[in-house]
Amino acid sequence: MSKTTVIYKQKENFELKADFYPADESSRPVIVYIHGGGLLWGSREDMKPEQIDFYHQAGFNIFSIDYRLAPESKLPAIREDIIDALDWIGNEGTKQFDYDPEKIAVIGSSAGGFLSLLTGTFPNKPKAIVSFYGYGDITGDWAVKPSPHYAAMTNVPRELAKMLVSNEIISVGPIEKRYALYMYARQHGVWIEELSGLIPVLAKDELSTYCPLFNIQPDYPPTLLLHGTKDEDVPYEQSVFMAEGLQQNGVDNKLITIPDGKHSFDEDWQNPIVQHAFEEVINFLNDELK
């Protein structure tokens, strides 16, 4: 599959890249893909090839983007990067690529799902949002207290976690090196502190400004939520609460429940339930971006 890598944002001490995968036809809608990784690891190259192929066959262009990672950068910087990526794709990108800038959807999984949901609170919103096992509230106990799931794993010492933090801004974090940092943060209930530099119990109001759930307005974009009931990382209830919040504000939404689905259920590509879920994603995108 052909792709072109561009720099969508450049500052003195960092640059952010995006990979553009063109659709076969001209002036087609575009999917902006935001990778997961707890906001601590991952890169634009994490998008699965079978998913790229699937969206392509349905006629969509794709931009898969990098963004600054925590804890080297904090939530305000990460949010700013996603805003800048959408602005670049809506304006600058059309000088280089052939797509319809009026028809932008944002798709992400896990932390990418959280950032996708956050785009619904931006001044410049996408036309549609798809969140795979994302979350709308980073102030809840599930996020700010030690995770039973991660606490049951091998304990990651603080010294090791600190060694994994760079002294430079980074936007690509290999899972092999950075996953232990996430494990440590979830084991000790300091994940949101690492992301924000704030102590959640003292800064709940400030952190609430980064919670899609608490910032839904009637002009929030139509949203599709997908979540497994046995997700041990991000509770299924996070998507349930988001669906309820959207409903209360009169926002078009749909929650697709994957029975017994775990975190990253979408990687089980051959599973008929997963195949059906992706067909639902295409139907949703076609309805909202027509």
N, C-alpha and C positions, 0 to 999 in steps of 0.2 A: 504494500500500500504506500502510495506517495505521501510525503509530508514535507512541509517547509517550516523551519524553526525561525521565529522572529524574536526580537527583543521588544517587549511592549512597555518597559519602564526601565529607565537608567538613571542612577544617581552616582555621586562620586564614589561611594563605597559598596555599591551592589548593582546588579542588573537582573531583571526578571524576564524569563523566556516563556514563549507559548509555542506549541506545535499545531500547525494548521493542516488538517486532513480535508482536501477538497471533495465535494460531491461531484458526481458525473455531470449533472446538469447545472446550468448557470442560474444565478439569482435565487438560490434555494435558501431556506432558513438555516440558522447556525445554532449548534449546541455548544455552550461553554461548559467544559468538564472541569470540576474542581476535585482534586484528589483528596483522599483521607490520610490518616496517620496521626490522629490526636493533636494535630497542629504542631507536632514535634518532629515528624519524619514524613518521607514521601517525596514524590516529584511528578511532573507532568507526564512522565513516561510510565506511570503506574496504570494507566487505562488499559484494560485487557484488549488484546487484538480482536477477539471474537465480538466484543461489544462495539469496537470501532467498525468492524465489518457489518454488523447488524444495523447500526445507525446509518451507515453509508448506503446499504441496500434499500433502506427506507427513504433515501434521498436527502439526508442531512449533512451539511458541513460540520466539522468539529474543530473547536479550539480547546486544547488541553493546556492548562496554565500552571505555572509555578507561582508561589507567593512566599513571602518571608516566613520563616519558621520560628516558633518559640523554643526555648526561653530566650534565645538571643534577641529576638524581636517580640514585642508584646501585642496584645489584641488590637489596640488602635492602629498599629502599623499594618497588621494583617488585613483588617477591614479596609484600610485605605488602598491596599494593593488590589483587592477584589473590585472596589469602586473604579480604580484606574484601569483595570483590565476590561471591565464592561465599557468604560468610556472609549478606550482605544479601539475595541472591536466595533463599537457603534459609530466611530468617526474615522480614525486613522486606517484601520484595517482594510476598508473598502478601496483605498488607493492602490492596494497591492493584490487583493483577492476579490473574487467574484461571488458575493453572497448578498442576501437581503438583510441589511442592518436593522430593519424594522421588525424582524422576526427572530428574536434571540430568546432561547430557552437556556436555563442553567440547570445542570445536573451534577450531583455530588453524592458521595457515600461517606457515612460516618462523620468525621470532622468536615469533610467536603459537603456532606448533607447539611450540617449546621451552617456552613458558610453560604450554601445555596439558599437556605431559608432566610439567612440574614440579608440577602440581596433584595428580598421583598420589602425591606425597611429603607432601602436607599432612595434618594431622590430620582435617580435614573434606574428604573426597575426593568427586569426582563419581562417578556410577555408570558412566560410560564416557568414554573419551578418543579423539579423532580428531586425528591430527597430519599435516598436509600439509607435506611436506618440512621437518620440524622437525629438531631436533638434541638429543642427550642428553648431549653432552660438550663443554664450553666450554674444556677445558684442552688439547685436542689441537692438533697443529701447524696443522691447517686453520684454526683460530680465532685462534691466538696468533702466527702467523708471517704475513709478507706474503702476500697472495693473488695467485697468478700471473694469475688472471682479471682482477682489478682493477688489478694492476700494469701490465697491457698497455694500460690506458685512459689518457686524458690525466691527467697528474699534478696532483693537487690540492695547492696550497701550504698549508703549516701555517698561515700567516697568514689565509688565507681560511677554513680550517676553524674557527679560533678565533673568527672574526667571526660564525660561524653559531650559536655557543653563547649562550644567553640568560643573563641574570643573575637570572632568575626561574624558579620551578618551572613546567614546561610539561607538558601532557598531550595536546596536539594539535600535531603537527609536519608541516607541508605538505611533500610529497616534493620539490617544486620548490626549496625552501630547504634542506632537511636532507639530501638524498641525497648531496650533495658531502661532507658531514661523514662519512657512512658510507664513501664511496669513499676519503677520506683515511685513515680508520682502518684499512680493509682493506689499502690500498696499503702502509702503513707498519707493519703488524703491531701496532697499538696499540688495536684494537677492544675487546678484553676489558679492557684497562686503562681505557679510557673508560667502559665499563659498570660497572666495579667499584671503580675507584680503587686497584686492587691491581696489583702487577707479577707476572704469571702465573708466571714462573720461580721467584719467591720465595714465592708464596702458593698453590701448587697444592693443598694440603690444604684451605685455606679456600674456594677456588673450587670444589673438588669437592663441597662441600655444596650448591652450586647446579646440580649436574649430575644430571639424572634417572637417567642410566645407572648412576651409582654409589650410588644410593639406592633401588633397587627392593627392596621387601619383598613377601612372598607376598600381602598384602592390597592390592597395587597394582591399580587398576581395569582391566577389560578394555580393550584398546587396539587401535586400527586405525591403521596407518601407511601413508602413500601418498608415493611418492617417484619421481622420474624418474632414469633412469640417466645422463643427460647434464647433470645439475645442476651448473653452474659456480660457484654461490654456496655452497650447502650440499651437501657430498658425499653421494651416494647411500648410502655406507657408514654414515653417521650413523643412518639408519633400520635398516640391516641389523644394526648393533651393538645398537641398542635392542631389536629383535625377538629377538636372541639372548639378551640380558640378561633379557628378560621370560620367555622360554622356560625359561631356567635356574632361574627362581624360580617356575615353575609358574603363570604369569599368562596368561590367555587373550589371544591376540594374533593379528593377521594383518598381513602386509606386502603391499601391492598395489604392484607394480613397473610403472611406466610406461616401456616401452621407448623409448629415445632422448628421454624427456621432460626438459625443461629446468625451471629454476626458474619458478614461477608457471604451470606447465602447466595448472592448473585454470581459468585465464582463457580458454583455448581452448575455449569452451563448446560449440561445434558439433561438436567432434571426437568421433566415436563412442567412442573409447577413454576420453575424459574423461567422457562421458555414462555409460558402463558403470561407471566408477570411482565416480561419485556414486550410482548405483543400489546399489553395494556398501556405500556409507556408510549409506544408508537401511536396508538389510537389517541391517547391524550395529547401528544405533541401535534398530531395532525389536526385535531379539533381546535387547539388553541393557537396554532401558527398558520392557519389557512388564510 
